Amino acid sequence: MLHAVLAAVENAAGPVSLDRLGQQLDIAPAALQGMLDFWVRKGRLRRVDAGVEAACGQGSCGISCPGPTACPFAATLPRSYEPLPRPADAAPPSRRY
């Protein structure tokens, strides 16, 4: 199952979220998180923390704007994962995990 998770992330068109990957592979997010963390520790994947996206442009909507952390028009984007680029001349990874 670990290799199926890695292959799904590597074959995705871009960063893939935990929820989308869980639906695609029919794996509970709690179980999938551990598998993704494994590949992050092994250096095959990385987390992409999207953070907060504010419609107001980081507090530029006026003097009374509370900023992106308290703005009612801000959304916290989900954490996603993407493969790390591998050197072209690197040997294939060992199958020992």
HUQUIGI-V465052 format. One record per backbone hydrogen bond with DSSP energy under -1.0 kcal/mol. CO is the residue of the C=O (numbers start at 1). NH is the residue of the N-H. If there is no record, write none. Layout:
CO&NH + CO&NH
This chain:
1&5 + 2&6 + 3&7 + 4&8 + 5&9 + 6&10 + 7&11 + 16&81 + 17&21 + 18&22 + 19&23 + 20&24 + 21&25 + 22&27 + 28&32 + 29&33 + 30&34 + 31&35 + 32&36 + 33&37 + 34&38 + 35&39 + 36&40 + 37&41 + 38&42 + 39&44 + 39&45 + 40&43 + 44&84 + 46&82 + 48&80 + 51&77 + 53&75 + 62&65 + 67&71 + 71&74 + 75&53 + 79&18 + 80&48 + 81&16 + 82&46 + 87&90
